[in-house]
């Protein structure tokens, strides 16, 4: 038999785990982006100011914060979170336009 305290603690841990999921943060993006600057809820140190902060914070949560960078340069093997960043890198660093 679990005591009432053990059951309560298990429920609290489940809430904490849910809070850390990406879906939770994206579902509460309106609330997160109300403040200016809007800070990343994952405490990575990033914050976004201005009228587009909600969109930029969403992009950060989906593609950057705690997500493996999936676009890699075949020349220097540097990795990027978005294809656009890889394309820019190829053009500026290696002088090779990418399609």
N, C-alpha and C positions, 0 to 999 in steps of 0.2 A: 504494500500500500504506500502510495506516495503521500507525503504530507501536503497540506494546503500550500505551504511556502514553496515546496518543490514544484508543484503544478504552476503556481504563479510565476516562478522564476523561468520555467520552460516557456511559458507564454511570452514573457518579456524578451527572452532570447530570440524567439521566433519573430517578434515585432522588430527587433534590432536587425536581424538578418534581412528581413523584407525591406527595411528602410535603406539598406545598403545596395539594393538592386537598382539597376539602371532604369527599369520600368517605373519604379516608385518616383525617382527624381523627375523623369520626363512627364509623368502624370501631374506633378506638382510644379511644373515649370512656370506657370502664371504667378504663383506665390513667390517662387525663388527670384524671378526677374523684376519684382516690384521695386526692390531697392536699387539705388543707383550709387555706386556700382553693384552689379549682381555678382556675388561670389560663388565659386564652385562649391557645391554642397559636400564634395568628397575631400575637402580640405587640402587640395593640391596647391593652393596659393594663387590660382588664376582668378581674375575678376574682370568684368566687362562693363563698360560705361556707354551711355548714349542710347539713342532710340532703337537701335538694332540689338540691344544686349540679350533679349530673349532668344532671338534666332542664333546668335553667336554662341550663347551658353548652351543651347541645344546641340549645336554642331560639336562643341567641345565635349559634351557628355557622350555623344554617340560615337564620334570618331577618334577622340584623343585621350581622354582621361581614363587611364587604366586599360586601354585597348591596345593590343599589339599592332604595330605599324605594318600594314600588309603590302605596301608598294615599295619595291626595292630597286635601286639603281644597279644595273648590270655591270657598270664600270667600277664604281668605288664601293658598292654594296651598302651604301647608306639607305636607311629605311625611312618612309614617310607615311603619315596618317591619311593623306588624301592624294589622289592621282594628280590633281592640279599642282601640288607642291613638288611632286616628282618631275612633272613636265617643266616647271620653272627651273628646277635644279639642273635638269639636262641642258636646257638652253643657256643658262648663265654660267654654270661651272664647266660643263663639257663641250659647250658650243654645238650641241646637237639638238635640233628641234625634234620634238617627239610628236607623233601623230595623235 
